[in-house]
Amino acid sequence: NESINSRLALVMKSGKFCLGYKQTLRTLRNGKSKLVIIASNTPPLRKSEIEYYAMLAKTGVHHYTGDNNELGTACGKYFRVCTLSITDPGDSDIIRSMPGAGGQQEG
């Protein structure tokens, strides 16, 4: 979990991301999302909806072990984050390192 947090911090510094459910779905629909991270206490319906969108978009979904408080803290924010979508990992290797994200390239 620590490695995820440090990679997330690097994404926050150098990459592009969207926090929140609506924006995550938007990036998935537009095909911009590279990886979706879901907190452990996301409501089941919302979780399955995001997983479904991610499956259609062929995007990896990572289930974060902590709850939305911890995910918000890992993002360096002072609020809760249930879902976040990484559109550009920046200097981070978070996309390659995640199981299930297995580097699907467009093309």
Backbone torsions as a table, in degrees:
resi	resn	phi	psi	omega
1	ASN	NA	-34.6	179.0
2	GLU	-61.1	-41.0	-178.4
3	SER	-64.3	-36.4	178.1
4	ILE	-64.6	-44.0	-179.1
5	ASN	-61.2	-42.1	-179.0
6	SER	-69.0	-36.9	177.6
7	ARG	-67.6	-39.2	177.1
8	LEU	-61.1	-42.3	179.7
9	ALA	-60.6	-37.7	179.1
10	LEU	-68.5	-38.6	176.5
11	VAL	-62.8	-42.5	-179.5
12	MET	-61.0	-36.6	-179.9
13	LYS	-74.8	-48.7	-166.2
14	SER	-112.2	-11.6	-173.6
15	GLY	-109.4	-169.2	175.9
16	LYS	-121.1	140.2	-176.6
17	PHE	-152.5	161.8	174.2
18	CYS	-123.9	129.8	176.0
19	LEU	-97.5	145.3	173.2
20	GLY	100.8	158.0	-172.4
21	TYR	-67.9	-49.7	-176.6
22	LYS	-63.5	-44.6	-178.5
23	GLN	-70.0	-33.3	175.9
24	THR	-62.4	-46.5	178.2
25	LEU	-62.4	-37.1	179.8
26	ARG	-63.2	-44.9	179.7
27	THR	-66.2	-35.0	178.4
28	LEU	-66.8	-41.8	179.7
29	ARG	-65.6	-37.0	-180.0
30	ASN	-81.4	-5.2	-179.9
31	GLY	71.8	22.5	-178.1
32	LYS	-93.1	-18.2	-173.9
33	SER	-74.1	136.2	177.4
34	LYS	-100.7	-33.7	-179.4
35	LEU	-155.3	138.7	177.6
36	VAL	-113.3	134.4	177.1
37	ILE	-117.5	128.9	-176.9
38	ILE	-118.7	131.9	177.2
39	ALA	-71.1	159.1	-173.4
40	SER	-70.2	-25.3	-176.9
41	ASN	-103.0	24.5	173.3
42	THR	-67.8	138.7	179.4
43	PRO	-57.1	139.7	-173.5
44	PRO	-55.4	-39.1	-178.9
45	LEU	-64.7	-45.0	179.6
46	ARG	-64.1	-41.5	179.9
47	LYS	-61.1	-47.4	-177.4
48	SER	-68.8	-32.8	177.9
49	GLU	-64.7	-43.9	179.0
50	ILE	-65.7	-40.6	178.0
51	GLU	-61.6	-38.2	-179.6
52	TYR	-66.2	-47.2	177.2
53	TYR	-59.6	-41.5	-178.7
54	ALA	-65.5	-37.5	178.3
55	MET	-63.6	-42.5	178.5
56	LEU	-64.6	-36.7	-178.3
57	ALA	-86.2	-0.6	-176.7
58	LYS	53.9	45.4	-179.7
59	THR	-110.6	142.3	178.6
60	GLY	-71.8	143.4	175.6
61	VAL	-117.9	128.2	176.6
62	HIS	-111.9	128.0	177.0
63	HIS	-90.2	109.5	-179.2
64	TYR	-70.9	136.5	-173.6
65	THR	-73.1	-28.2	-179.8
66	GLY	-84.9	171.5	177.9
67	ASP	-85.2	-173.3	-173.6
68	ASN	-68.6	-24.6	173.5
69	ASN	-63.1	-47.0	-177.2
70	GLU	-68.7	-36.3	179.5
71	LEU	-66.1	-40.3	175.9
72	GLY	-60.6	-42.5	178.5
73	THR	-64.7	-40.7	179.9
74	ALA	-63.2	-29.7	177.9
75	CYS	-82.6	-2.4	-179.6
76	GLY	77.0	21.0	179.3
77	LYS	-104.4	161.3	178.1
78	TYR	-102.3	21.4	176.7
79	PHE	-133.8	171.2	-176.7
80	ARG	-80.4	141.4	178.3
81	VAL	-128.3	115.8	178.5
82	CYS	-85.6	-45.5	-178.1
83	THR	-131.9	142.7	172.4
84	LEU	-141.2	147.1	-177.8
85	SER	-120.6	128.1	179.0
86	ILE	-96.0	117.5	-179.8
87	THR	-95.9	-26.5	177.6
88	ASP	-147.6	112.7	-173.8
89	PRO	-70.8	-11.5	-179.6
90	GLY	65.9	-131.1	-178.8
91	ASP	-83.0	-4.3	-171.9
92	SER	-84.5	149.4	176.5
93	ASP	-100.6	27.6	-173.8
94	ILE	-61.6	-32.8	-178.4
95	ILE	-68.6	-44.6	-178.3
96	ARG	-70.8	-32.1	-171.5
97	SER	-82.3	-16.9	-176.6
98	MET	-79.6	132.6	172.4
99	PRO	-69.3	137.6	-179.0
100	GLY	89.8	-19.0	178.9
101	ALA	-86.0	-12.2	-178.4
102	GLY	1.1	45.8	169.8
103	GLY	47.3	59.0	173.3
104	GLN	-80.6	117.4	177.1
105	GLN	-97.0	147.3	175.2
106	GLU	-75.3	153.0	174.8
107	GLY	134.5	NA	NA
